Amino acid sequence: MHDVRLNSILDNDFYKITMQNAVVKLFPGSVVKYEFINRGKHQFPAGFDAALREAVNKMAELKLTKEEKKFMARTCPYIDLPYLDFLEGYHYDPSEVKIHQKGSELSVTVEGLWYRTILWEVPLLALISELHYEMNHMERDSNEIVMNRTLEKAKTLEKLGVNFAEFGTRRRHSHRVQNLVVEALTQNKNSTFIGSSNVHFAMKYGVKPIGTHAHEWFMFHAAEYGFKMANELALEHWVDVYRGDLGVALSDTYTTDVFFKQFDKKFAKLFDGVRHDSGDPLTFADKTIAHYQKHGINPLFKYIIFSDGLNLEKVEEITNYCKGKIGVSFGIGTNLTNDVGLKPMNIVMKLIGVQAPNKEWIPTVKLSDEHGKYTGDPKMIELAKEFLRIKD
């Protein structure tokens, strides 16, 4: 018996909730499929599938509480009451999740209506990570060390004068460690810590839940409307739902160069900034600044959220480079929630298919600004590159 479980339906990344709200409104009949990708080639011990299945089955009991609903209504006024009523009635359906283990290899897929299955990805990754450390009997640093290490990081970031958020749910060591980290980050009133992507911990510690949309938002649009229209329609639909709120656009699903061709003056003015998630951050900063200047927009009125594998050295380098050129903010994930003396896992879960009206599956792909991060059907990747005129 392993008592690894989720204790709240809000123990999830905020962008899953903001996307679910948009999906309920715009794509209530769409069916999709997700797949677990073991990038780090981790070995899973015997019985891992059964332990994960047990944790997944327990998630069916989770419900939005009255206090959680009030928190959402108070903190997120751009999310309307009909959606919060929907979320209050929502529950996880474990039959949407298929788990298989062959030797030390783990296979996890999720399939069903997009508006229902969209919430699975982050909790599944968090559970896989926590069970991996527990079932392999890997001992982490003490609570005191974790707290002190986090406090030291917060001090360094405060000295740099940069705003940062905790983005580490999906690859956290455990629920306990993430709790310790957010507790430590909220201790210092002078801290530049601005919030957490995890809605449960944001509520628990009275900070802002942070997030907008993920790659899957753009990947779905590519499958539904074609690669050439994906960025533009994904942004247009986002604006239709949020009317100017949640204004940070993710730029790298089909490479930043392609994104900026479609991120025209309207979007550049309407969105507060862009998020960097792959490729060289300084090159990205240069491209973003040049793009705003080309459209007659002062980059200092906009900002970039950097969120790709950050540590303190990277944050300092980016901050110094961007100073006086463009606003910056940071979403730090694994380096906060899984810096416990053990090797963090390298695992993801990606949208891999969208069902067409004729029931055929359309494979989805993500290109990003790093070849190593391309995911999806190889033929479809080549097709996307051809359509979008991306040369290696």
N, C-alpha and C positions, 0 to 999 in steps of 0.2 A: 504493500500500500504506500503510495506517495501522495502526500497532501499538498500537491502543487495545484493551485486553483486561482481563478479570478474572483474577486470579492465585489466588483461593481461593474455594471454595464458600461460605465463611463471610463473604465480602465482601458483606454484606447486612444489613438492619436486623434486630435481635434479635426484634422482634415478628412478623416473618414466620416465624421458626423456632418461636416459642411458639404461634402460630396454626396452623402446619402440624401440630405435634404434636397439637393439639386436633382438627383436621380429620381426620387419620388415624384417630383414635379414634372420632369421633362421626359424620362425614359422608364415609366413604370412597368412596361411589358418586356424589357430587354433581358435576355438570358446570357450569362457569361460563365467563363471557366477560369479558375486560378490554379497555379501549380507552384509547389515548394521547390526552390532551387538551392542546392547545397554547394554554394560557391567555394567554401573552404574545405570540401571533401572530408567533412567530419565523419567519424565512425560512431554509430549508435549501438549501445549495448543490447543484449537480448532482452525482450520484454518491453522495449521502449514504446513500441506501437500501442501495446495494451495500456501503459501508463498515460500516454497522450490521449488515447480514446477516453479513458476515465475522466481526465480533466476536461475534455471537450464536452462530454455528456453532461457534466455538472454545469456547464455554461447555460444550459436550457433553463436553469432556475433563476437566472439573473433578470431583474426587472428594474426599470427606472423608478427611483423612489420619489416621493413628493418633494423632499429637500433638494434632490438632484435636479428635478424639473424647475423648481424655483430658482436655483443657481443658474441654470441655463437661460431662463427667461430674463433674469436680471443682468447677467454678464454678456449675453449675446443677443441684443435687441434686433439684429438683422436676421435672426432665425425666427420664423413666425410660429404662432401658437398651433396651427394645424399640424405642423411637423412635430412639435413637442408632444402633442396628443398622440400622434402616430408612434413616436419613440416610446411613450409610456405604455403603449399596447404591444410593442415589439418584443419578441424573444428569439434567441438563437435556436436554430433547428439543426441539431447535430447530424441529421441524416444528409445534410448538404456537404458534409466533410467525409472524404474517403481517405483512410490511413492504411498503408501496407508497409511491411518490413520484410526485406529479404537479406538474411545475414546481417551485416552492419549498415545496410543501405535503407534509407527511409523515403517513402513516397507519400506525399500528401496532396490531394487535389480538392478543390471546392467547386461545386457547380450548382447553378440555380438562378433565380431572378436577381438581377444586379442590385436592385434596391434592398434586397434581403442579405445577399452574400457579401456585400461590400464591407461589412464590419468584421469579417473573420480574419483578414490578413495579419493585422498587427498583434492581436491576442495569441494567434497560433504561433507566430514567431517568438513571442515572449515566453510562451509555455514550453516550446521546444528548447529554447536557450536555458531556461531554469531547470528543466528536467535533465538536460544534458549534463550540467554541472553536478546535480544531485545524484543521478544514477551512475555517474563515473567516479563518485566519491572524491571530487576535487575540492580541496579546502581553500577558501578565500581568505583575504586579509580580515582582521577584526573590524567590528563596527566602528571602533574608535579611530582606527587608521583610515577607514573609508571617509568618515566625517572630516577628519583633519586634512586629508588630501583634498577633499572638495572645497573646504574653507580656504586652503592655500590657493587653489585655482581661482576662486571667486575674488580673492585679494589681488591677484595678478591682473585679472580682467578689469577690476575696479581701477587699478593704477593706469591701465591702458585707456580707460574712459570709454569703453565700448559696451553697448547693450548686447546681452546674450540671453538665449532661452535654452531650456533643457529639452532635447529632442530624442531621448534615448530609449523609448519604450520597447521598440521592436527587437533590440539586441541587448536588453538589460541582463545583468547577471541574474537578478531575481526581483520580485516585487519588493522584498525587504530592502535590497540595496537601493533601488530607485527611491523608495520612501526616505531612506537615510540621506540620500543626495539632495532631494528637494527640501528636506528639513534643514539641512546645512545651508543651502543656498538662500533660504528665507530668514536666517538668523540675523544677518547684518543689514541694518536699515539703510546703510549707505551703498549697498551693493548695486551693481548695474544689471543684476538679474531681473528680467522683465516678465518671465512666465514659463509655462511648460506646455509641450505639445500634448501631454497626457491630461485629459479633462478631469479624471478622478483626483489626481494629485494637485491640479490647479485649484479645484474646489476645496480640497482638504487643507491646503496651505494659503488660501486666499489670494492666489495670483491669477494672472490672465491666461486662459487657454489660447494657444497660438497655432495657427495653421490655415491654409487655404485649400489647395488641391494638389493631387499627386500625378505621377506619370500616367496612371491608368485613365485619368480624365481625358487626356490627349490620345492615348492608345485606343480607347473606345471610339472616339470621334474619327480616327483614321479608318477603323474597321467599318464604321457606319457610313461615312461620307467620302472616304478616299484620302490618301496621304496629302494631297495638295490643299485640301480644305480643312485638315485636322486642326492646325493651330488656330486659324481664324474663327472657325465655328465653336471650338472649345472655349475660346475667350469670349466670344459673343454670347454664348449660352450662359457663361458665368456671370456676365454683366446683366443679362436678363433676370437672373435670380437674385443677385446681390446688389444691383443698382449702385455700384461704386464702393460698397463695403468689401472687406476681405480682398484688398487690391494688390496682392503680390502674385505675379505671374511666373510659373515655372517654365524655364526657357529651353531645356536641353533634350526634350523627348525625341525630337527629330533633328538634333544639332542646333546650336545657338545661331549659326549663320542663317539657316533656313527660318528659324523663329523670327529673327529680326527683320527679315524681308516682309513678314506678315504682321509684325508688331508695329503698325503704322502710327501716324501722328495721333489719331483718335485714341488708340489703346495706350500709347506712350503717355498721353496726358491723363487718361482716365485711371490707369493703374498707378499705385504709389511707388511700385518698384518691381524688381525681378528677383528670382531665387536662383542661386548657382548651386548645381548638384553634381557636376562632373567636369573633367578637363582642368586645365591650368587656371587658377582663380585670378591671377594678375592679368592674363590675356583676356579673360572674360570681363574684368573690370574695364580694361581699355576699350573693348568692343561696345560695352554698355554706355560708357561715357560718350564715345564717338556717335553712337546711335541717337542719344538724347540731343547732343549738340547739333547733329544734322537736321533735327526737327525743331530747332530753335528753343529747346527746353534746357533750363539750367540744371545740370546733373546734381547740384547741391540741394535741390528741392526734391530729389528722388533718392532711393536707396537700394542697395543690394543686400539680400539675406544670403550669407554663405552657409552651406550646410553639408559640405562634402568631406567626410572623414577628418574632422578638425581636431587639432590638438593646440596647446597654448602657443607653440612656436609658429604654427601656420597663422593663427589669429593675429599674432603680433606683426608678422610679415605683411599680411593683407591690410591691417589697420594702418601701418606706416605708409604703405604704398598708396592707399586710397585717401589719405588725409588731405583735406582741402580740395578734393576732386569730386567726391560723391559720398552720400551717406552710406554707412555700413551697419549691419547687425549680424549676429551669429546664432545659428542653431547648432548646439553641440550635443552629439548623441552618445555613442559608445564610449568616448573618452570620459564622460561623466558617469554613466550608469553601469559601466563594465570595466572600470579601472580598479581591479581588486586583486591584482597579483596573478591572475590567470589569463590565458590567451582568449580574447573575445572571439565569439563565433562569427563566421562570415556567411550569413544565410539571408535569403530574400524570398518573397513570394510575389509572383507576378501574374497579372492578367494575361492569359495565353490565347483566349478565344472569345468571340462574340457570335451568337447564333443569329443567322439571317432569317428573314420571314419564312423562307422555304425549308428551315430547320438545318441547313448546312452550316458548318462552323467556318467562320472567317478567322484565320490566325492573326494575332496581334503581335507587333514588334515595338521595341524601344531601341533607338540608336544611341542616344546620348553623345557626349563629346569625348568619350573614351571607347576605343574599340573593344576593350576587355569587358565593358559594361553592356555591349549589344546583347539583347535578349530576344528570343522568339524563333520562329521558323526560318531557317537559312534562306530558303527560296523567297520568302516574303521580305526578308531583310534586303536581299539583292533588288527586289522589285521596288521597294521603298527608295533605295539609293538611286535607282534609275529614274523614277518619277521625280524625285526631288533634286536630281542632278548633283548628288553628293559623290565626290571623288575621294578615294582613299589617299 
